[in-house]
Amino acid sequence: MKCFFSSCMLVFFLCSLCPLNYLNACTTMIVTKGASTDGSTFVAHSDDDDLADQSIIYVPAKDWPKGAKRPVHGSAVANGDLPKFKDFSEPRLVDSSRSPDYAHPGYPKSVPLDYIPQVPHTYAYLDGNYGIVNEYGLMFGECTDGAKVTNNPEPGKRIFYSSELSRVALERCRTARDAIQLIGDLIEHYGYYGTGETLPVADSQEAWVIEMAPSPEGTGGLWVAQRVPDGEFFVAANEFRIRDIVPGNPDQMYARSLFNVVERTGIRSPKDKKKPMDWLTTVSKGEYSHPYYSLRRVWRAFSLAAPSLKLSPWVQDGTTRAYPFSVKPDAKMNLSDIKKIYRDHYEGTEFDLTKGIAAGPFGCPNRYLGPKDPSGDVGDPSVKLEGAWERPISMFYTGYVFINQLKPNAQFPLNVVSWIALNTPAESVFVPLAVAKTPRPYVNANPKKYDPNSAWWTYNLIGEYSNIKYSYMIKDIQSKALKDEESSERIVNDLTYRLENIAKTTPKKAIDEFSKALNQNAERICKDWQNFFIELHFKYNQGFINSSDKMAQKVGYSQDWLKYTNYKQGPTTYRKK
């Protein structure tokens, strides 16, 4: 009893070290090769980051001298800014040795938490607030989860968060299994801090999910991993998705010390020792922020992919087993299907955020958060809530979304494409980027300082402006995005075919031409959308609908909206009503 009480006090102490309002609350997905129409593997992630660093950075491959050390930096997306280590939400890193685009002149250089031995050669990859994809098609996603223990970094005890773990794996690994084993070893040897985390990770053959949480002992860390069966679709949304851990299961991996730690510290009851260990309930109180904050998104994504399952949107509690780890889609999925999911606000369901008085006169799906709204890791049924908004997949504070695609029939290195939409996906456009130097508009993405040449600011202006007359503007935006995305797919396919023979003999030349063409396409689309913003402003200026041949068309408000207002009590007579 004394040991159990002490361990509970330790958990409480570690939880009290950190704020509950975390920066990232994301949705992440895997479509396995057997579940896609063309055999592609997809890993996707929405970085819902509250105006953090939105830049997409290329980290080049590099050879390192014998005895070199790899700095491990802190991450503001774990628990917030770390001024002691010069790590902030923007810019996320100041270290030109990682990438020239991380130089950030005028900012203080980030101070490493610690160092680990460097390997002779590191691979090239795309980086965001978490690692994205490397040149060999190893792909990551991410979402933050509530955990019983949250803590800050401490050199010598806890130096890794999931963001740096994904980057080290992208630098050193080509397969998902190798990445999981490396991440697990780093957690156990160097310690893990921050929040609970889910990282989907996939290669051309396999897809896995690794989940991690800080250890109640203050050193090392807890982690488990589970394979996503080929032919199935996986989604996670700020809640751990792995449940029973069964020793000897070939489709699972976990920390060597996992069972000993959870039993030694009392976070798993001794009476449950004969049962399979439920990872979710062992390390977490369940759902993030408020009831259905996480589970509704899981339900929605699964119901869009496999409506025949007839999954209910209503469950008993946050630790429900109503939703499986992964599902087989009713029809094989493609890139457009994934985009549709990421742009969803529950349209057509009882939770449709484009309906009701809170949507305003023009069906705006955004529900802005205030001081009374719950936030962070409060997955506790005893917490009293005054109210809550439904939490959709497309969220107004999304910084960027990527859909990594690994194409089975394309020649390396033309087989890896990351489709990236900056700002909120519903009001933005997905453009393809190669694992190569990213275009300047995608590197210049500081939300603290307006930059007319920034892609993020371009799409952000359109997204924010659309809130004024959403039901009208979203049709223009969707039409524009569809046209540009279809054009981009044709460009990718044409380049893949045209450069195939060059890629077989001179892969460096092929990727240079591939990336140059994709970057030009991304820059063209960005500039085109800058003009598109002006077109929208003209068309919807002063509340009218305008065209060159017919200005100031009065559209007013719908009858459904007018009934919520005092329109009928307005001055229709000289008599007092």
KETORPA-24851 format. One line per 10 residues: number of its first residue (from 1); for each residue x, y, z of C-alpha. Coordinates in nm, 2 decimals. Example, Ala and Ser with C-alpha at 12.3 -4.5 7.8 and 13.67 -1.06 7.14 Angstrom:
2
1 = 1.23:-0.45:0.78  1.37:-0.11:0.71
//
This chain:
577
1 = 0.00:0.00:0.00  0.29:0.24:0.08  0.45:0.17:-0.26  0.12:0.23:-0.44  0.06:0.56:-0.25  0.41:0.68:-0.32  0.38:0.61:-0.69  0.04:0.79:-0.71  0.20:1.09:-0.54  0.48:1.08:-0.80
11 = 0.23:1.07:-1.08  0.05:1.37:-0.93  0.38:1.56:-0.89  0.49:1.50:-1.25  0.15:1.60:-1.39  0.17:1.92:-1.19  0.49:2.02:-1.36  0.33:2.10:-1.69  0.05:2.32:-1.82  -0.26:2.15:-1.95
21 = -0.31:2.36:-2.25  -0.10:2.19:-2.52  -0.03:2.33:-2.86  -0.11:2.04:-3.07  -0.44:1.84:-3.10  -0.42:1.66:-3.43  -0.58:1.39:-3.64  -0.36:1.13:-3.81  -0.43:0.84:-4.05  -0.29:0.54:-4.24
31 = -0.42:0.39:-4.56  -0.23:0.07:-4.61  -0.13:-0.04:-4.96  -0.40:-0.31:-4.97  -0.66:-0.05:-4.89  -0.58:0.20:-5.16  -0.69:0.20:-5.52  -0.34:0.19:-5.68  -0.14:0.01:-5.41  -0.01:0.34:-5.26
41 = 0.06:0.36:-4.89  -0.06:0.69:-4.73  0.03:0.84:-4.40  -0.15:1.17:-4.31  -0.14:1.43:-4.03  -0.32:1.76:-3.95  -0.10:1.98:-3.74  -0.36:2.17:-3.53  -0.10:2.39:-3.37  -0.25:2.72:-3.25
51 = -0.04:2.95:-3.48  0.29:2.78:-3.41  0.57:2.74:-3.68  0.40:2.65:-4.01  0.72:2.61:-4.22  0.80:2.30:-4.42  1.17:2.25:-4.40  1.40:2.02:-4.61  1.68:1.86:-4.41  1.94:1.74:-4.65
61 = 2.13:1.41:-4.64  2.47:1.44:-4.49  2.79:1.25:-4.41  2.93:1.29:-4.06  3.29:1.24:-3.93  3.38:0.96:-3.69  3.29:1.06:-3.33  3.04:1.32:-3.43  2.75:1.39:-3.19  2.39:1.45:-3.28
71 = 2.22:1.73:-3.08  1.88:1.65:-2.93  1.67:1.97:-2.91  1.36:2.04:-2.70  1.02:2.08:-2.85  0.77:2.36:-2.77  0.49:2.14:-2.91  0.54:1.91:-2.61  0.43:2.14:-2.32  0.51:2.49:-2.44
81 = 0.81:2.71:-2.49  1.14:2.62:-2.33  1.32:2.96:-2.30  1.61:2.80:-2.11  1.69:2.60:-2.43  1.58:2.87:-2.68  1.31:2.64:-2.81  0.99:2.81:-2.90  0.66:2.75:-3.09  0.80:2.99:-3.36
91 = 1.06:2.94:-3.49  1.07:2.57:-3.38  1.44:2.54:-3.42  1.74:2.77:-3.48  2.03:2.54:-3.59  2.18:2.58:-3.94  2.37:2.25:-3.89  2.03:2.07:-3.91  1.93:2.26:-4.23  2.02:2.59:-4.38
101 = 1.65:2.69:-4.36  1.68:2.66:-3.98  1.94:2.93:-3.97  1.69:3.21:-3.88  1.93:3.51:-3.86  1.86:3.74:-3.57  1.72:3.46:-3.35  1.93:3.30:-3.06  2.06:2.96:-3.15  1.87:2.67:-2.99
111 = 2.05:2.50:-2.70  2.05:2.12:-2.72  1.91:1.92:-2.43  2.19:1.67:-2.48  2.37:1.47:-2.75  2.36:1.12:-2.88  2.63:0.95:-3.10  2.59:1.04:-3.47  2.58:0.78:-3.75  2.82:0.81:-4.05
121 = 2.53:0.91:-4.29  2.19:1.06:-4.24  1.90:1.06:-4.49  1.72:1.36:-4.63  1.37:1.43:-4.51  1.09:1.69:-4.49  1.04:1.84:-4.15  0.76:2.02:-3.97  0.67:2.04:-3.61  0.72:1.67:-3.63
131 = 0.91:1.46:-3.89  0.72:1.41:-4.21  0.88:1.17:-4.47  1.23:1.08:-4.58  1.39:1.02:-4.92  1.33:0.64:-4.90  0.96:0.67:-4.83  0.96:0.62:-4.45  0.66:0.82:-4.34  0.53:0.95:-4.01
141 = 0.21:1.10:-3.88  0.13:1.23:-3.53  -0.13:1.31:-3.27  -0.10:1.42:-2.90  -0.28:1.20:-2.64  -0.38:1.26:-2.28  -0.16:1.07:-2.04  -0.16:1.02:-1.66  0.20:1.14:-1.65  0.33:1.45:-1.82
151 = 0.66:1.61:-1.75  0.93:1.85:-1.88  1.27:1.76:-2.02  1.56:1.71:-1.79  1.91:1.64:-1.93  2.04:1.31:-1.81  1.69:1.17:-1.74  1.45:1.27:-2.02  1.57:1.43:-2.34  1.34:1.29:-2.62
161 = 0.99:1.40:-2.72  0.81:1.24:-3.02  0.91:1.52:-3.26  1.28:1.46:-3.22  1.23:1.08:-3.21  1.06:1.09:-3.55  1.34:1.31:-3.69  1.61:1.07:-3.57  1.42:0.78:-3.72  1.39:0.96:-4.06
171 = 1.76:1.03:-4.05  1.86:0.67:-3.99  1.59:0.43:-4.10  1.42:0.30:-4.42  1.16:0.06:-4.27  0.88:0.11:-4.02  1.01:-0.18:-3.81  1.36:-0.04:-3.78  1.21:0.30:-3.69  1.00:0.16:-3.41
181 = 1.30:-0.04:-3.27  1.52:0.27:-3.29  1.26:0.49:-3.12  1.20:0.24:-2.85  1.57:0.20:-2.78  1.61:0.58:-2.76  1.31:0.62:-2.52  1.44:0.35:-2.29  1.80:0.46:-2.29  1.77:0.84:-2.29
191 = 1.42:0.90:-2.15  1.09:1.04:-2.28  0.92:1.36:-2.17  0.61:1.56:-2.26  0.26:1.43:-2.35  0.13:1.10:-2.46  0.18:1.05:-2.83  0.06:0.84:-3.13  0.30:0.81:-3.43  0.18:0.62:-3.74
201 = 0.48:0.50:-3.93  0.49:0.32:-4.26  0.71:0.21:-4.55  0.63:0.05:-4.88  0.55:-0.29:-4.72  0.42:-0.23:-4.37  0.23:0.02:-4.16  0.26:0.04:-3.78  0.15:0.26:-3.50  0.38:0.34:-3.21
211 = 0.24:0.50:-2.89  0.44:0.64:-2.60  0.40:0.80:-2.26  0.64:0.93:-1.99  0.72:0.68:-1.72  0.59:0.74:-1.37  0.95:0.66:-1.25  1.08:0.98:-1.41  1.34:0.81:-1.63  1.31:0.59:-1.94
221 = 0.96:0.58:-2.09  0.67:0.36:-2.18  0.59:0.26:-2.54  0.40:0.00:-2.74  0.35:-0.05:-3.12  0.10:-0.24:-3.33  0.09:-0.33:-3.69  -0.20:-0.21:-3.91  -0.32:-0.51:-4.11  -0.27:-0.47:-4.48
231 = -0.60:-0.38:-4.65  -0.71:-0.16:-4.36  -0.75:0.20:-4.26  -0.64:0.35:-3.93  -0.72:0.68:-3.76  -0.62:0.84:-3.43  -0.74:1.17:-3.28  -0.58:1.26:-2.95  -0.65:0.94:-2.77  -0.43:0.62:-2.75
241 = -0.57:0.36:-3.00  -0.37:0.05:-2.89  -0.55:-0.16:-2.63  -0.46:-0.51:-2.51  -0.09:-0.60:-2.51  -0.04:-0.97:-2.55  0.32:-1.11:-2.50  0.42:-1.31:-2.81  0.19:-1.13:-3.05  0.39:-1.09:-3.37
251 = 0.19:-0.78:-3.46  0.30:-0.60:-3.15  0.62:-0.46:-3.00  0.67:-0.29:-2.66  0.93:-0.17:-2.41  1.13:-0.44:-2.24  1.05:-0.29:-1.90  0.68:-0.21:-1.97  0.52:-0.47:-1.75  0.77:-0.43:-1.47
261 = 0.73:-0.05:-1.46  0.35:-0.04:-1.46  0.33:-0.30:-1.19  0.61:-0.16:-0.98  0.46:0.19:-0.98  0.10:0.07:-0.93  -0.05:0.24:-1.23  -0.18:-0.11:-1.32  -0.37:-0.29:-1.05  -0.21:-0.62:-0.93
271 = -0.56:-0.78:-0.96  -0.54:-0.72:-1.34  -0.21:-0.91:-1.37  -0.37:-1.22:-1.52  -0.55:-1.01:-1.79  -0.40:-0.86:-2.10  -0.27:-0.52:-2.02  -0.50:-0.25:-2.16  -0.25:0.01:-2.28  -0.50:0.29:-2.30
281 = -0.64:0.26:-1.95  -0.30:0.19:-1.80  -0.13:0.51:-1.91  -0.43:0.74:-1.97  -0.76:0.85:-1.83  -0.90:0.82:-2.18  -1.03:1.10:-2.40  -0.87:1.43:-2.45  -1.03:1.77:-2.35  -1.40:1.67:-2.34
291 = -1.63:1.38:-2.42  -1.62:1.30:-2.80  -1.33:1.54:-2.86  -1.14:1.24:-2.99  -1.39:0.97:-3.04  -1.62:1.16:-3.27  -1.34:1.21:-3.52  -1.26:0.84:-3.51  -1.62:0.76:-3.56  -1.65:1.01:-3.85
301 = -1.34:0.89:-4.03  -1.44:0.52:-4.00  -1.80:0.60:-4.10  -1.68:0.78:-4.41  -1.45:0.49:-4.51  -1.67:0.20:-4.41  -2.04:0.31:-4.37  -2.15:-0.05:-4.39  -2.02:-0.10:-4.04  -2.29:0.13:-3.91
311 = -2.08:0.24:-3.62  -2.27:0.45:-3.36  -2.15:0.80:-3.28  -2.26:0.74:-2.92  -2.06:0.53:-2.67  -2.06:0.46:-2.30  -1.74:0.64:-2.21  -1.40:0.75:-2.33  -1.24:0.40:-2.29  -1.50:0.24:-2.52
321 = -1.41:-0.06:-2.74  -1.69:0.03:-2.99  -1.44:0.14:-3.25  -1.18:-0.11:-3.37  -0.81:-0.03:-3.41  -0.85:-0.02:-3.79  -1.12:-0.10:-4.04  -1.14:-0.24:-4.39  -1.29:0.03:-4.61  -1.60:-0.05:-4.81
331 = -1.42:0.06:-5.13  -1.05:0.11:-5.17  -0.94:0.46:-5.09  -0.75:0.72:-5.30  -0.60:1.06:-5.24  -0.93:1.24:-5.29  -1.09:1.03:-5.02  -0.83:1.13:-4.77  -0.86:1.49:-4.86  -1.24:1.47:-4.81
341 = -1.20:1.33:-4.46  -0.95:1.61:-4.36  -1.20:1.87:-4.49  -1.49:1.74:-4.29  -1.71:1.93:-4.04  -1.97:1.65:-4.00  -2.16:1.77:-4.30  -2.49:1.58:-4.34  -2.49:1.43:-3.99  -2.66:1.53:-3.67
351 = -2.34:1.71:-3.57  -2.32:1.92:-3.88  -2.13:2.24:-3.78  -2.25:2.43:-4.08  -2.60:2.42:-3.93  -2.76:2.60:-3.63  -2.75:2.94:-3.48  -2.38:2.91:-3.39  -2.30:2.87:-3.76  -2.42:3.22:-3.82
361 = -2.62:3.34:-4.13  -2.38:3.17:-4.38  -2.31:2.83:-4.23  -1.96:2.89:-4.09  -1.84:2.56:-3.93  -1.58:2.73:-3.70  -1.65:2.74:-3.33  -1.40:2.96:-3.16  -1.27:2.86:-2.82  -1.29:3.08:-2.51
371 = -1.19:3.07:-2.14  -1.49:2.85:-2.05  -1.40:2.58:-2.30  -1.20:2.28:-2.18  -0.85:2.22:-2.32  -0.56:1.99:-2.28  -0.54:1.67:-2.10  -0.86:1.66:-1.90  -0.99:1.31:-1.99  -1.15:1.27:-1.65
381 = -1.52:1.20:-1.62  -1.53:1.39:-1.28  -1.45:1.72:-1.46  -1.75:1.95:-1.47  -1.81:2.11:-1.81  -2.04:2.41:-1.87  -2.06:2.31:-2.24  -1.86:2.21:-2.54  -1.85:2.24:-2.91  -1.82:1.94:-3.14
391 = -1.46:1.89:-3.25  -1.44:1.83:-3.63  -1.14:1.70:-3.83  -1.10:2.02:-4.02  -1.03:2.27:-3.74  -0.99:2.65:-3.76  -0.65:2.64:-3.59  -0.49:2.39:-3.82  -0.15:2.50:-3.93  -0.09:2.25:-4.21
401 = -0.20:1.91:-4.33  0.01:1.66:-4.52  -0.08:1.34:-4.69  0.24:1.14:-4.76  0.21:0.90:-5.06  0.44:0.62:-5.14  0.36:0.50:-5.49  0.43:0.13:-5.56  0.48:0.15:-5.94  0.69:0.46:-5.96
411 = 1.07:0.45:-5.99  1.27:0.56:-5.69  1.32:0.84:-5.60  1.01:0.96:-5.78  0.78:0.73:-5.58  0.76:0.96:-5.27  0.53:1.27:-5.27  0.40:1.47:-4.98  0.07:1.65:-5.05  0.07:1.96:-4.83
421 = -0.21:2.20:-4.75  -0.12:2.50:-4.54  -0.37:2.65:-4.30  -0.72:2.49:-4.26  -0.76:2.21:-4.52  -1.13:2.29:-4.60  -1.03:2.63:-4.73  -0.69:2.55:-4.87  -0.53:2.35:-5.16  -0.31:2.04:-5.14
431 = 0.01:2.07:-5.35  0.27:1.80:-5.41  0.62:1.84:-5.29  0.92:1.60:-5.33  1.17:1.52:-5.06  1.40:1.79:-5.17  1.45:2.16:-5.12  1.11:2.32:-5.05  1.00:2.64:-5.23  1.05:2.96:-5.04
441 = 0.68:3.04:-4.99  0.66:2.71:-4.79  0.97:2.79:-4.58  0.86:3.15:-4.50  0.57:3.06:-4.27  0.59:3.28:-3.96  0.24:3.35:-3.83  0.38:3.63:-3.61  0.48:3.85:-3.90  0.28:3.90:-4.22
451 = 0.47:3.81:-4.54  0.29:3.86:-4.87  0.51:3.60:-5.03  0.43:3.33:-4.77  0.22:3.04:-4.88  0.08:3.00:-4.53  -0.03:3.37:-4.52  -0.18:3.34:-4.86  -0.41:3.05:-4.77  -0.47:3.19:-4.42
461 = -0.61:3.51:-4.56  -0.85:3.32:-4.78  -0.95:3.09:-4.49  -1.02:3.38:-4.26  -1.20:3.58:-4.52  -1.43:3.29:-4.60  -1.58:3.31:-4.25  -1.76:3.63:-4.36  -1.98:3.46:-4.62  -1.88:3.09:-4.58
471 = -2.17:2.91:-4.76  -2.10:3.12:-5.07  -1.72:3.14:-5.07  -1.66:2.77:-4.98  -1.81:2.68:-5.32  -1.56:2.90:-5.50  -1.27:2.78:-5.29  -1.36:2.41:-5.34  -1.39:2.46:-5.71  -1.06:2.63:-5.72
481 = -0.89:2.37:-5.51  -1.02:2.08:-5.71  -0.90:2.23:-6.04  -0.55:2.29:-5.90  -0.53:1.95:-5.73  -0.63:1.77:-6.04  -0.38:1.97:-6.24  -0.11:1.88:-5.98  -0.19:1.51:-6.00  -0.15:1.52:-6.38
491 = 0.19:1.70:-6.33  0.31:1.43:-6.09  0.20:1.15:-6.31  0.36:1.31:-6.62  0.68:1.37:-6.44  0.70:1.02:-6.30  0.65:0.88:-6.65  0.89:1.12:-6.83  1.17:1.09:-6.57  1.15:0.71:-6.51
501 = 1.45:0.61:-6.72  1.66:0.90:-6.59  1.57:0.78:-6.23  1.70:0.43:-6.31  2.04:0.55:-6.41  2.08:0.90:-6.25  1.85:0.93:-5.95  2.01:1.26:-5.84  1.93:1.42:-6.17  1.58:1.28:-6.17
511 = 1.49:1.41:-5.82  1.64:1.75:-5.90  1.41:1.78:-6.21  1.12:1.63:-6.03  1.14:1.87:-5.73  1.21:2.17:-5.95  0.89:2.12:-6.15  0.69:2.05:-5.83  0.83:2.36:-5.67  0.74:2.57:-5.97
521 = 0.39:2.43:-5.96  0.36:2.51:-5.58  0.48:2.86:-5.64  0.25:2.92:-5.93  -0.05:2.80:-5.73  0.05:3.02:-5.44  0.07:3.32:-5.66  -0.26:3.23:-5.83  -0.43:3.21:-5.49  -0.30:3.55:-5.40
531 = -0.50:3.68:-5.70  -0.78:3.45:-5.60  -0.81:3.63:-5.27  -0.86:3.96:-5.45  -1.12:3.80:-5.67  -1.31:3.68:-5.36  -1.29:4.02:-5.21  -1.43:4.18:-5.53  -1.71:3.92:-5.56  -1.83:3.95:-5.20
541 = -1.75:4.31:-5.13  -1.98:4.49:-4.89  -2.21:4.19:-4.84  -2.32:4.18:-5.20  -2.25:3.94:-5.48  -2.07:4.13:-5.76  -1.96:4.06:-6.11  -1.83:4.28:-6.38  -2.16:4.29:-6.56  -2.38:4.31:-6.25
551 = -2.27:4.48:-5.93  -2.43:4.49:-5.58  -2.66:4.19:-5.61  -2.86:4.17:-5.28  -2.87:3.82:-5.13  -2.93:3.91:-4.76  -2.99:3.63:-4.52  -3.18:3.30:-4.54  -3.53:3.26:-4.39  -3.39:3.00:-4.15
561 = -3.14:3.25:-4.01  -3.39:3.54:-4.00  -3.61:3.35:-3.75  -3.32:3.36:-3.50  -3.30:3.74:-3.52  -3.52:4.04:-3.44  -3.59:4.10:-3.80  -3.96:4.07:-3.76  -3.95:4.32:-3.47  -3.79:4.58:-3.70
571 = -3.96:4.91:-3.81  -4.23:4.79:-4.04  -4.48:5.04:-3.91  -4.49:5.38:-3.73  -4.67:5.22:-3.45  -4.49:5.10:-3.14  -4.49:4.72:-3.13
//
